Amino acid sequence: MTRHAPATRSLAEIVAVMGLAGFGATLGVHFAIGYTDPLHLAPAYAGCVLFAAAVVQPARAARSAR
């Protein structure tokens, strides 16, 4: 669906909010229960970094479209 959506600021914001909710819950619950094994959390950290990088792309495109 986002492949056909125009690159707007609101698209970048809602995608960032979705990532914050998903990765925040995932990482937050691990820290809350005390399960902080770096090897176990490495895929979540990698996904969070890749997701953040992917959010920057529409934000930059929206900024340059103005």
C-alpha positions in Angstrom: 0.0 0.0 0.0 2.8 2.5 0.8 4.4 1.8 -2.6 1.6 3.8 -4.2 1.2 6.4 -1.6 2.8 9.8 -2.1 5.8 10.6 0.0 4.3 13.0 2.5 5.2 14.1 6.0 2.2 12.4 7.5 3.2 9.0 5.9 6.6 9.2 7.4 5.2 10.2 10.8 2.6 7.3 10.9 5.3 4.8 9.8 7.6 6.1 12.5 4.7 5.8 15.1 4.0 2.2 14.0 7.7 1.3 14.4 7.9 3.0 17.8 4.9 1.0 19.0 6.2 -2.3 17.6 9.8 -2.1 18.5 9.1 -0.3 21.8 6.8 -3.0 22.9 9.2 -5.8 21.8 12.2 -4.3 23.5 10.4 -2.8 26.4 8.8 -6.1 27.5 12.2 -7.8 27.4 13.7 -5.1 29.7 10.7 -5.2 31.9 11.0 -8.9 32.6 14.8 -8.7 32.8 15.6 -10.8 29.8 18.4 -8.7 28.2 20.6 -11.3 26.6 22.3 -9.4 23.8 22.4 -12.4 21.5 18.7 -13.0 21.9 17.9 -9.3 21.3 20.3 -8.8 18.4 17.6 -9.5 15.7 15.3 -7.0 17.3 18.0 -4.3 17.5 19.0 -5.0 13.8 15.3 -4.8 12.8 15.0 -1.5 14.7 18.0 0.0 13.0 16.8 -1.1 9.5 13.3 0.2 10.2 14.7 3.5 11.3 16.8 3.7 8.2 13.7 2.9 6.1 11.7 5.7 7.8 14.3 8.2 6.9 13.8 7.6 3.2 10.1 8.8 3.0 10.9 11.6 5.4 13.7 12.9 3.1 11.6 12.4 0.0 8.7 14.4 1.6 11.1 17.1 2.6 12.6 17.4 -0.8 9.2 17.4 -2.5 8.3 20.7 -0.8 
